[in-house]
Structure formats: C-alpha cells, structure tokens
Amino acid sequence: MRQFVLPGSWDGGPVCELEGRDARRLLTVLRLSPGDSFPAIGPDGAPYSCRIESAGRGRLTLSVAPGALASAGYKPDVRAGRPASLVAGLAAGPSRDEAVAVPRLILAVGLLKGSKLDEVARIAAEAGVEAIVPLCTARALPRDHADGRIERLRRVVAEAIGQSGSGVATRVEAPTTVAGLCVARPGRSPGRLGLFFHEAPLAQSSIHRYCTDVPDEIVACVGPEGGFDDTEVGALSDSGYKAAWLGPTVLRAETAAIFAVASVRIVCLERPSWSTTESRE
C-alpha cells in the first residue's frame, strides 16, 4: 500500500478512530504498530500525516495532521511503517508546478454486468480519474441495479487509491442518464472537452487533435455492452461531445472503458513531446 485513504466517516479533526477492515489492514496486513507514522489522503484528496497512537483488538486510534503537498507522482511504499521524520523526508519530491499538467478526467460509463464495473472503477482510480459517473442507458442494466452498487464501487476506489498511491481522490457519483450528463456537463462548456467512444468510425479527428487546446477537463463517455443507441449519440453530439474511435476491433465494454482512459491519459501526459514535434513540422 502506498498511502492510506481516511474513511468518509472521519470528521476532519486531529483524531481518527478506526475499526474493522481499515484497522485490520494497518495492523495485520501492513504490520504497523503504535508509534508508526504514514502518509494518508483525505476524502477530499488533501494530504495528511497519520500516527498510530494506540491499538486494540480490531481497532486503533490515529492522530491526524495536515501533510506536505505531495508531488504529482506516486508515493513510496509504506508497508513497514516509518517514524514521522522519515515519512516527511520520503514525501519530498518535485512540485506540481514541475509536473506535466494533466486535465481533470471524468469517466462516464454505462452500467455493466457483474463485477465488470468494479474492475473499471479500480483501474480508473489507479489512473487518476477525477470522477466516475455510472450511466443508465438504453442498453445498460436498469437503474435499480445501480443503487446497491455505488457504495461497493466507492470501497473499490478507496482501496485502489491506497494501493496505487494516486494523488487524486477519485469520486463515484450518483448514476445519471446520457441526457442528465449533457445537462450537468455539456460538451460545449469553455475549458471542457467531451468525448464519446463509439464502435463505428464516427470520429472527425484523432484524440491527439482533440486534446491540442489543453482543456481543463475531459469527459470520456463509454457505453455499455452494445454501445450507445442512436438517440444517445444524437444527444451527446448536440451537446458538443465529439466522437472518438478506438480502432476496428470489437472491444468488450469494460475493455473499451479502460482503453479510453489509457488513451486520453497517455496523450495528455506526453503532450509536451508530441505537441512540440507537431509545431516543428
């Protein structure tokens, strides 16, 4: 585990009481004990430094203090536990100003069957996606299937953030429809790039070209099994979302979602190299 994610029940004060799964992870899995300190991230994404003050059977008490602003990279592993002075030293790294500026990435994905959405949420959190928006679409599972899955998805995301060390506190938002997404996040808003990934080659440009203007936020929409229907494609297009294409092979819905996140993220991360090359041509 590269960082600990403080539970949503924490009130933001200097003390955090843990029990159950979170306590067992620190005490049994990571073998930490009273006196050990480790970096943590709050539900809002802010950095904290935690110290185990006391531990009992299945529960422990943490002292929590604001931590130094971490670098945009990934954190050192904290499996063995370290004194507070060493944790502070390990947190040192390049500032956010020195890192590549990556737009906020929102993944709107159709409700998938079984554990497929869990896997998409886990990988999206590891990749630093800002928010995951489950979409209720014509070809997805009915909305009532989503209600009991949101809390599970949030647990999956919290574990993924802790394991990967991502500095982004990925949110799992309430399910919405394509029409609702277009109202809440219209594709034509200044600073936002809206993309929807379609199995047909509808794209008018490449992902590189779409990202040339460096938007503040990119919303990547991926449909469920069977994709978006014509009405949903029309709604997205009318709202200013641009069609993107992942190639001629038929991808499973969960593969397409992961592929879309990876494609957009790597294009943004490597923009200084390809945009400079492009400008010289």
N, C-alpha and C positions, 0 to 999 in steps of 0.2 A: 504494500500500500504506500503510495507516495504522499497522500495527505488525508486528513480525516475531515469529513463533512459534518458539521454540527447539526443536530436534529432541528426540525422545524419547530419543535416544542420549546426550544431554548428561548428565553425572554430577552436575550441581549445583555444580560447582566454579567458580573465578574465571576459567577459560579454557574456551572452546568452539571446537573445530576444526570447520570446515565445508568440505564439498566437494560437487561435483556440482551438483544442481539448486538447493539453497539458496544456495551460493556464487555461482552464476551470477545468481540473482535479485538479490542485493545489488550485485554488481559490474557486471553488464552491463545489467540491466533498470533498476535504480534509480540506477546510476552513482555508487555510493558508493566511497570510497577510504580508505586508511589515514589515521586521524585523525578520521574522521567518526563521530558517535555517533547513536544512535537508540533509541527505546523498544522493548521486547520483552515478550513474555509467556511464562512457562514452561509446561511440560506440565501443571502443577498449577494454572495460572491466576494465579500470583503475578507481579507486575510487576518488570521488570528494566530496567537501562540498559546498553546494549552499546556498545562502541567497537571499531572495526576497528584492530587493531594491526599486522597485516601481511597481504599478499595476494600470491598467486602465480597461476599458471595453473590456473584451476578450483578453487582452494582458498583459504581465508583463516583467520585466527586472530582470535577476538573475546575481549576482556576483558569479563567479566560482573559487574555489581554489582547489589545489590537496588535497586529503583526505588521512587519515592514511590507511595503508594496512589492509583491513578488515579480519576477521577470515574466515575460510572455511565454517563456519556455516551460519545460516540465520540471517538477520538483525532485529533489533527491529522495531516495527510498528511506523510510523511517522504521523499518521492520525491527531494528534492535533497540530503539529508544535512545535518546541522547540528552545530555544536560542542556539547559536552556541556552548557555553561551555558545555551544556548538551548533544548536539549531539555528540561532541567529546568524552565525557565520555561513552555514550552508545555504541560507536563504539569499545570500548576496549573489547578484548576477547582473546581466545587462538590464538597463531600464526599459520601460515600454517604449520610450522615445527612440531607442536604438533598434527596436524590433520592427519587423515588417508590419505595417498597418493592414489588418485584415477586416473587411466589413463584417458587421453582425450577420450571422447566418441563421435564418429561420427555416426549419424543415416542416412543411405541411404534407402529411402523408395519409393516404386512405387507411381506414381501419382494416387490419389484416387478421387472418385467422390464427388461432392457436398462439404459440409463443413467437411468431414471426415479428410482431411489433415490438416485443421485448428486445429482440436481438437488434432491430433497427435503432431503438432508443439507446441501447447500450453503446453501440458504435458511434452514434451521433454525439452522445455526451463525451466520449473519448476524443472525438474530433473537434470539440469546442463549439458545437452548435448552441446558439443562444436560447432557442426555444423550439419545442416540438409541438406541433398542432395536429392532433388527430382529426382527419376529415371524414365526415359522414357523406358518402357519395352514393350515386345510383347503383353502383356495382359493389359497394362495400358491405360489411356486416351492418345490421340495423343499429341505430343509435343506442338502444337499450343494452347492447352488448358492451358498450364503451364505459358505462357508468361505473362498473365494478373493476375496471382495469386501470383507471387513471392512477390510483394510489399505488398499485403494483408497479406501474411504469415509473413513478417517482422514486420508488425504492431502488429499482434497477438503475436509474440515472444517478442517484446518490452514490451507489456502490461503484459505478463506473468512474465518476469524478474522483472518488478517493483512490481508486486503483491506478488511474492513468496520470493523476496529477494535473489535470486540466485546470487552468485558472478561470474558466468560465462556469458560472453556476447555472447550468442548463435547466430551464423550466419545462415542465409538461403542462400545457394549457388545456383548458376545457375543450371538448370536441365541438366542432362547428361544421357548417356546410361550406361548399365552394362559394355560394352566394354570400354567406356570412364573412368568409375570409376576404372576399373582394371589397366588402364594406369596411371591415376593420383595417385591412392592409391593401388598399388599392395600388395596383401596379404603376400607376402614373404619378404617384406622390414624389415630390422632389427628394432626391437622395436615396430612393429605393429602386432596386431592380427586381422585378417579379419574373420568375421563370416557371414554366410548367413543362415537364418532361413527358413526351408523347412517343409512342412506339412508331408512329408514322413520321416520315421526314418532313415535318411542317416548318422546321426552323428556317428563319430568314437570314440567320447569321450564326457564327460559331460562339461558343461560350467565351473564348478569348475576346472577341469583338464586343460582345455584350458587356464585358467587365472592364473595358478600356477606360471608361469615365470614372472608375473607382467609386461606386456608390457607398453610402453609409451602411446600407442594409440590403441583403439579398434574401428574397423569399423563394425557396425552391419547392415546387409542388410536384408530388408524385402520386399517381392514382393507386387504387387497389388492384387486385387481380382483375384483368380485363380493361384496366385503364379508365380514363375519364370518358364519359359519353359526350355526344355532340353538344348537348345543352351546356354542360360544364365547360367544355372547350370554348364555346361561344362566350360564356360569362367571363372566363379568365381573359380571353382576348379583348373583350370590350372594356375590361377594367385596366388594360395596359400591360398584362402579363405577356411575355414573349415565349414562343415555343422553342424548346431545346431538344436536341436529339442525341441519343447515346449510342447510335450505330445500328446496323442492320440485324443484329442477333436478337432473338426474343429473350428478354430477361424476366425472371420472376419479380414480383412486385417488391419484395424485400431486397433483392439484389439491385434493382433499379434505384431504390432509395439510397442505398449505401454508395452505389456508383455515382449518383448525382451529387451527394455530399462531398465525396472524394474529388470529383472533377472540379467542382466550384472552388473547393478549398485549395487545391494544389495550384490552380490558375491564379488565385489571389496571392498565395504565398510566393509564387515565382514571378509575380508581375514585374518586379524591378529588372529582371533579366530579359523577359520576352518583350516588354514594352520598349526597353532601350534598343534592343535589336531591331524591333519593328521601325523605330523612329529613324534609324540609320539607313533604311532601305529606300 
